[in-house]
Structure formats: structure tokens, C-alpha cells
Amino acid sequence: MNFISKILFSYWTTFLLLAILAIGAGVATIIENDFGTSTARVMVYSSWWYEIIMVLSIINMIGVMYKTKMIKSKAKFIFHFAFVIILIGAGLTRYYGYEGILSVREGESTNKMVSLEPYIQVVINNNGKITQYNYQKDFAAIDNNFFKNNNFSFTVPFQDKELKVSFINYRFVKKGMATQGLIEVQAKINNQIQKTRLVGKRGAQPAAVKTLHFKDNISISLAYGSKPMQIPFKIQLNDFELKRYAGSMAPSTYSSKVTLIDDRNNVKFDFHIYMNHILNYDGYKFFQSSYSPDEKGTILSVNHDPGTWPTYIGYILLAIGLIMNLFDKDSRFQKLTRYISKINASAVLIVLFALNMTTPANAADAKEMVKYLEEYKKSSNDIAEQFSHILVQLNGRIEPMDTFTTDILRKLTRKATFLGMNSNQVVLGMMTRPDIWKDVRVLKIKTPKLKKFLNIDKNRKYVAFSEILVNKTYKLRKLLEEANKVDAKQRGTFERDVIKLDERLNILYMVFTGDLFKIYPKMEVGNTKWYSPMEAINTFTGKERQIVDYITRSTLGGVAENNQTLATKGFTLLSTYQEKIGKDIIPSKSKINAEITFNKFDVFPKLTLAYLLIGIIMFILSFVTVFNQKLESKKVNTALYSILAFLFLIQTISMGIRWYISGHAPWSNTYESLIYIAWSTMFAGVVFFRKSLLALSATVVMSAIFMFTAHLSGIDPQITNLVPVLKSYWLTIHVSIITGSYGFLGLGAMLGFMTLILFIFRSNNNINIDKTIKHITAINEAALIIGLSALVIGNFLGGVWANESWGRYWGWDSKETWAYVSIVVYIIVLHLRLVPKLNRPYVFAVASTLAFSAILMTYFGVNFYLSGMHSYATGDPVPIPTWVYVVTAMVFTVIALAYRKRNLGVIKL
């Protein structure tokens, strides 16, 4: 018994179990991408072996907690015990929770839904006597003789007989984005045997019902798919509302106004269901999922989960324990900070961050186009500057035209300037001379497949409006219909490119017509509504209409005719009109000027270059002083730190201004989140490790890499406000914490790599290198403790957001899964020191460097190579950049070279 407990409760067992969990989940995301969700669930997520590993991991942890008397340390005990509570909640969800789909038409009510889980559905008709039976079963597209995941056999007794249904074969069929399962089964009554093939899959109603006829007038109906279910009350749909983006068929928002009718408890009330606003009643949650093609019915997802509150309690305990751990004087983190302080590094403050080219499309008009563009480029600067200060209303936000045109140009071209003109010049030109700009290749296009469909050269990056809309025929119409039919989770790069190109074309069309520009305010009852030029001319009456008509003709006509005087007069009148009518709601002139100035300074690209240069300088200096301490200069270090602190202050202020002018936290898209990660990395260095030049240089270089990546990845700003599911305070908290953690973990990777380089240069003649290695290792471990704490808390807050948005806190989406893998990986890294043989700076340096690959997979890999709601993959494959292979080879080369001099003692805290 002692032998078993010794093995079961050992740290080696801990690492083995955690490694199996992480590797299994990571492999499952690849399986899901290639063979579908059902295969991943059957083979990994819902498999008996994975659940056993989870239970063994918890048993192992409880045993370790008991052996080490962890209960004496409140902080450690609380956050470790929280995982036990979370597993209990997960078990309740797994075995007692269920999901389904409820469809209801306007004016009707129902208590019927269909299950998300698939069932083999049996109906036996024995001379008019009906027996029904449902057998829950999911299938894997790949199987083997050991696991035999697909095998099944069940018996259904009826009257004095019994039916036995057993498995013969399963085949997974995938054509394009469509998938289907073909299940061959055998039905046996006494000695009568018949075989048939069922067609169906998870989350869909049976594609067909197969009927088998036996002797004695017995018939058997078999089907595979979602089964009918009932809820104990009714949902009545009073009204379904759908709003589309202006000028497009793409839905903007949709919602359901329903009445819940519970005759059992004499309860009846109305409720409005939309994203982030779910109906929660009697243990059931209803959230807006989709709608009927004729827009007369709604489709609601239904969730019944008894594990929610135990899981939430576990989340709360986890957050409390992790935060307490940072303040506990006996915690590893506090010991590290004291050790760092002794060697003149910064005393680590326990403060979690508070925010923590184009050519003519029509050759016949080439000369006229070139002449126009050259003349317009020279003559439009002044009038475009005046145009930039005109206000425009966009989905509730009033902003200067400069911001709006910048977003438009970046949306269309993915550039800040085009043909040597700024965004104000380009957009003003489009508004005034659409006859010319329709032939200018200005719409960004990416996928080779779409280029081939449009019959354009594969090397071209842009396409003209007139190349898509030819003789009133919209070339993308069928492609767009097909792309919109594909579930958002399953859309590939081709489908996404089709939808994005359609969006860009619609935006360009609305620029041509002026419909995009709500520039004329009008006082109405209790509100000020803004109109586009044509809307205003058609809606306004009397003197108001005359003024609007004159202003529109003066501005657009003046620019089109290159009449600067007329155009200037028109824009002056327009500004005066806006100030007079919208005086109570428009931003102050100082705020407008600040926003325009912010746009013109374009701070973040400049900061990227500054960070990179100063980071390289600091990196060189830090290494030189390691080998020759005489060259160390406190004045130089102070000067560099002062410059760095000033740059960090500029970034902080710039992010604050961006928040101020945008109206939402600056981490709502890929670009903003990368800038925020760079900020959090800088925060770690400037505040936590400011007296260590080597750590600080790692901070700056890592920040520069993140910001450089942000600008490499391209900017695709959201012209409209955030989509409904992203309008959540839970999302703001979740994203800020989890992306902030990436900064600390990225810093750990850079410090680990620097440590490995120092190992290569170790010698008996320079003991300062060994001291520096231990110093950097301590800083590295402290950074990883903060990073992992934030990653765990942020990830579970994401579960709260998901549950509040669509009623499910965990769905094994690829992004969720790789975040979970990252947590497990860093748990292993930070616990390696508990095994004496692994408690070495070299081991920790290697582990902290390689562990960041899990974060890179979470942030980039999932987006571009795996399917899921956070993904952009599954269509044309995205090639892995060459530099990835180069960097990987370089890292492993450094690890190999450092291995020879790996023997260095433990850090004594």
C-alpha cells in the first residue's frame, strides 16, 4: 500500500498526468480540425481514459496536499483545493447537464426542442403497439482495435420479444466544409437479422429514417441524430427582430421577444433574448443562436447545467488563493522577491496591473485616370484638411471625419495611405468622382482561390469595384450565399475572404453614394438623428432642405470641379450647421483636435522602432557588463531607464487616449491586444525588474517583438461598434487579464533564452556569470508566477463571460483548449523545482523558453491553423513563415550548446 501511495502521490506522477492531459487536449484540437468535433470528443474530451487521467490528477494533488501539510499555508491550500471544486462542477455538467436547440415561429409557442447530443433512435411497431428507445452514441472518424470507440450493442425489450442493435461499421464523409456520418448497423429479433445504414451526425436531426420489416408484422424504424426533447414550460415567440448593416445583406444584430409560460407554477412573463442577455429560468438557459431563413422564426440554444454554481465557487476560490499567494510572506513568490532584492535588483511590487500602387482597371480610361489622380493629389491637400474636421455619426459615436476615413481606407486597402494620398484625400475623391474611382484597384483581396474565380492575376493584391460588379451583375452573389450558409465556426480563409471582400465592396459603394456619412444632424422628439446627404435632401423640408442641398452641392461639386473657394465655403457652412444643430451632443473642439492629432502622430509604429533600437543597445550593454563589470555604469543605466520609462509613459498615455476616443478598452481586436501585451511586458520590466539591465533589455526586446507583430499582421479596424457578443464587461476583464499574462510569460521566455546564452559562456574565470544566471532565473520565476496567476484567472473569467453570453462556460473550442494546455504547461514548469534532479537553472531556462510555444499556439496557431469560433482557418492553408523555422532552429541550437555547461547549483532563497 505504501508503495502504491508513494508512486501515486509523487511529483513524477504529477508531471506525467499533467503532460498526458496537455498532450491529449492539444492533439484533440488537431483531430477536431481534420475529422470533426465528434471524433475529438469520442477519442479525447469525453473518453473514459481522459476522464480517468483527470480524476487521477486530482487524487494525486490531494495526496500531495496531504503529504506536504498544505493546509497550513492558506493561500496555497485555497487555490489548489479550488481545482477539486471545479472538477466536481465539471462532473455535474458532464453527466447531468444537457444542451439542445429550440425553434419557434412568430405567434406560436412550444416546449419541444432537439438535443445537441446524437442518439440512435429506435421505434418498434409490433402490430400497432409502439415501443421507443434512444441510445446516446457519438462516433469517431478514426478508430483502432484497442480503444474500439465506435463499438456498441444494446437490447430493447418489447412485449415478449427483444430487439438487439449492434455496430458493424462507421464512415466519416467530408466534402468541402460539409460533413456526415454513415453508420452501418445490424438489427436482430430472435434469429432474424437485417442490416442497414444510418445517416446523421452530432447537432443535427436525422438525415433519414430507415424502416426494417420482420416476421409477425413487426417493423423497426431506425435513425441517427438529435432526439426530440421537452422542457417543463413553453416559450412563445412574440416578435423576431433582425437588423442588417446598411447597404449589405449581412445581419448586424438579431433578437427574440418571447413570453415564458409555466402552467405548473402559474408563471407567465415577457423577456427579450439577445446576445449577452440570456433567459434563465428553472435551471434552463436560453440564448439567441440563429433564425429561420424567412426571418419569421427564431432558433434558441438551450442549456441545462447543474454544475454552474459549483464551478463558479471553484473559480472564486481559485482567484482568491492565487492573489493571496502573491502577498503571503511565506510563499515562493515572496521568497523570490526577497532574494532578488538582496542582489540589488528591484524589490518586486505586488501590484497586479490595473489595465494591466495600384494600376487602372480599365485600360481605355487609363490616361484620364492617371491625369485626374496626379492633379487631384496636388490640389486636394488643403480641402482634405478641412474635410478631416467635419463630424460624422457612426452607430452612436460622433467622431471627426479624419478617424472615419482612416478606418475606411484601412478597411478597404489595409493601408494608412494610398497612391501617395492620405485617407481624407482618398475618401473625398471617392465621394466626388466615383466614376473614376470605381476603376481603381482599391479593394484588398487575399486568397488565390478567390482571385482565380474573379479571373485576375494571382500576384495582384487589389481588385477594382468595376471588376466585381460588371454590367449590373454581382460576381460574388453565389459565392456569398454559399459562404453565409457555412457555420461561422467552420468558415475557412476562402469563405472569410469572400465575406470580407463583399463587406469592402459594400463600404466602397456607400462611400460612392455618400450613404455611409451621417453628417447632417436633425433635432427630433427626444433625440438628435443624423442623416447622410441624400437622406437629408429626401427627408428634410423647407429652409432646412435648401440649406442641406446647397451645402452638399458646394462641397462635393466644388471638390469635383477643383473649385477650392466653393468647396471651402461649403465645408465652413457644414461645420457651422453641425455646431448649431448638434451643439448638445457633439464633442468639444479640443477633443476633436486631440483625436485628429492622435491619428496623425501614429504613435505605435514609431514606438515599435524606438523599443527595438533601445532594446538592442541595452541587450549588448548588459552582456558586455556580465563579462567585464568594470564597464558597468550606473549613469548609463539610469539614462537608458529614464528613456525607457519616458517611452513607456508615451505608450500608456497613447493607449489611454485611444481608450478615450474609441469609447472602449483598447484590446478589442488583434492589433489592440498585441499592443496591450507589449504594454504589459513593459510594465513587468519598468515596474518589477527595473534595476536589472539584462531583465529590462529582455522586456524591451519582447515588447518590440509584440508591437512589430501587431503591425506585420495588418490592421483591419472595426468600423462599426463592437458586435453584441463583445459588448460585455466580463469580456473586458477577461481579455485584459489574459493578454496581460502573455507579457509576463513572454518576458519569461526571453529571460530563459538569455540565461541559456549565458550558460554557453560560463567559465571558472568569471563567477559573475553564475551569479547573473541565478539572478535572472529568480526574476524569470517571479515573472512566470505572476503570468500563470493572471493566465488562470483570465481564462476562467472567460468561462464566466461565455456562460453569461451564450449559456456555456466551456465548450472545448480550440482557443479554450489551448489556453488550458498553456496553463498545464506552465504549472509543470513552475513545479519542476520540487524534483531535486530538475531543480536546476538550466532546466528552468529550457522549460520557460519552450513553454512559450504553447502561448504562441494559443494566440496565433489557433487563429490560422485550427477550426473554431476564434479561428480564421480551415480554407486555403496559411503557410508557416520561414522565420518561424529559423527561430526554432536557433532556440534548439542554443539549448544544445548550453547543455555542456549545465551543471549549476540551485538558488538558495
C-alpha positions, 0 to 999 in steps of 0.5 A: 500500500505504501508503495502504491501511495508513494508512486501515486502521490509523487511529483513524477506522477504529477508531471506525467498526468499533467503532460498526458492531459496537455498532450491529449487536449492539444492533439484533440484540437488537431483531430477536431480540425481534420475529422470533426468535433465528434471524433475529438470528443469520442477519442479525447474530451469525453473518453473514459481514459481522459476522464480517468487521467483527470480524476487521477490528477486530482487524487494525486494533488490531494495526496500531495496536499496531504503529504506536504501539510498544505493546509497550513499555508492558506493561500496555497491550500485555497487555490489548489483545493479550488481545482477539486471544486471545479472538477466536481462542477465539471462532473455535474455538467458532464453527466447531468447537464444537457444542451439542445436547440429550440425553434419557434415561429412568430405567434406560436409557442412550444416546449419541444426542442432537439438535443445537441447530443446524437442518439440512435433512435429506435421505434418498434411497431409490433402490430400497432403497439409502439415501443421507443428507445434512444441510445446516446452514441457519438462516433469517431472518424478514426478508430483502432482495435484497442480503444474500439470507440465506435463499438456498441450493442444494446437490447430493447425489450418489447412485449415478449420479444427483444430487439438487439442493435449492434455496430458493424461499421462507421464512415466519416464523409467530408466534402468541402466544409460539409460533413456526415456520418454513415453508420452501418448497423445490424438489427436482430429479433430472435434469429432474424437479422437485417442490416442497414445504414444510418445517416446523421451526425452530432447537432443535427436531426436525422438525415433519414429514417430507415424502416426494417420489416420482420416476421409477425408484422413487426417493423423497426424504424431506425435513425441517427441524430438529435432526439426530440426533447421537452422542457417543463414550460413553453416559450412563445415567440412574440416578435423576431427582430433582425437588423442588417448593416446598411447597404449589405445583406449581412445581419448586424444584430438579431433578437427574440421577444418571447413570453415564458409560460409555466402552467405548473407554477402559474408563471407567465412573463415577457423577456427579450433574448439577445446576445449577452442577455440570456433567459434563465429560468428553472435551471434552463438557459436560453440564448439567441443562436440563429433564425429561420431563413424567412426571418419569421422564426427564431432558433434558441440554444438551450442549456441545462447545467447543474454544475454552474454554481459549483464551478463558479465557487471553484473559480472564486476560490481559485482567484482568491488563493492565487492573489493571496499567494502573491502577498503571503510572506511565506510563499515562493513568490515572496521568497523570490522577491526577497532574494532578488532584492538582496542582489540589488535588483528591484524589490518586486511590487505586488501590484497586479496591473490595473489595465494591466500602387495600384494600376487602372482597371480599365485600360481605355480610361487609363490616361484620364485616370492617371491625369485626374489622380496626379492633379487631384493629389496636388490640389486636394491637400488643403480641402482634405484638411478641412474635410478631416474636421467635419463630424460624422455619426457612426452607430452612436459615436460622433467622431471627426471625419479624419478617424472615419476615413482612416478606418475606411481606407484601412478597411478597404486597402489595409493601408494608412495611405494610398497612391501617395494620398492620405485617407481624407484625400482618398475618401473625398475623391471617392465621394466626388468622382466615383466614376473614376474611382470605381476603376481603381484597384482599391479593394484588398483581396487575399486568397488565390482561390478567390482571385482565380474565380474573379479571373485576375492575376494571382500576384495582384493584391487589389481588385477594382469595384468595376471588376466585381460588379460588371454590367449590373451583375454581382460576381460574388452573389453565389459565392456569398450565399454559399459562404453565409450558409457555412457555420461561422465556426467552420468558415475557412480563409476562402469563405472569410475572404469572400465575406470580407471582400463583399463587406469592402465592396459594400463600404466602397459603394456607400462611400460612392453614394455618400450613404455611409456619412451621417453628417447632417444632424436633425433635432427630433422628439427626444433625440438628435438623428443624423442623416447622410446627404441624400437622406437629408435632401429626401427627408428634410423640408423647407429652409432646412432642405435648401440649406442641406442641398446647397451645402452638399452641392458646394462641397462635393461639386466644388471638390469635383470641379477643383473649385477650392473657394466653393468647396471651402465655403461649403465645408465652413457652412457644414461645420457651422450647421453641425455646431448649431444643430448638434451643439448638445451632443457633439464633442468639444473642439479640443477633443476633436483636435486631440483625436485628429492629432492622435491619428496623425502622430501614429504613435505605435509604429514609431514606438515599435522602432524606438523599443527595438533600437533601445532594446538592442543597445541595452541587450549588448550593454548588459552582456558586455557588463556580465563579462567585464563589470568594470564597464558597468555604469550606473549613469548609463543605466539610469539614462537608458531607464529614464528613456525607457520609462519616458517611452513607456509613459508615451505608450500608456498615455497613447493607449489611454487616449485611444481608450478615450476616443474609441469609447472602449478598452483598447484590446478589442481586436488583434492589433489592440491586444498585441499592443496591450501585451507589449504594454504589459511586458513593459510594465513587468520590466519598468515596474518589477525588474527595473534595476536589472539591465539584462531583465529590462533589455529582455522586456524591451526586446519582447515588447518590440517583438509584440508591437512589430507583430501587431503591425506585420499582421495588418490592421483591419479596424472595426468600423462599426461598434463592437458586435453584441457578443463583445459588448460585455464587461466580463469580456473586458476583464477577461481579455485584459487579464489574459493578454496581460499574462502573455507579457509576463510569460513572454518576458519569461521566455526571453529571460530563459533564452538569455540565461541559456546564452549565458550558460554557453559562456560560463567559465571558472574565470568569471563567477559573475556569470553564475551569479547573473544566471541565478539572478535572472532565473529568480526574476524569470520565476517571479515573472512566470508566477505572476503570468500563470496567476493572471493566465488562470484567472483570465481564462476562467473569467472567460468561462464566466463571460461565455456562460453569461453570453451564450449559456456555456462556460466551456465548450472545448473550442480550440482557443479554450483548449489551448489556453488550458494546455498553456496553463498545464504547461506552465504549472509543470514548469513552475513545479519542476523545482520540487524534483531535486534532479530538475531543480536546476537553472538550466532546466528552468531556462529550457522549460520557460523558453519552450513553454512559450510555444504553447502561448504562441499556439494559443494566440496565433496557431489557433487563429490560422491553423485550427477550426473554431469560433476564434479561428480564421482557418480551415480554407486555403492553408496559411503557410508557416513563415520561414522565420518561424523555422529559423527561430526554432532552429536557433532556440534548439541550437542554443539549448544544445550548446548550453547543455555542456555547461549545465551543471549549476547549483540551485538558488538558495532563497 
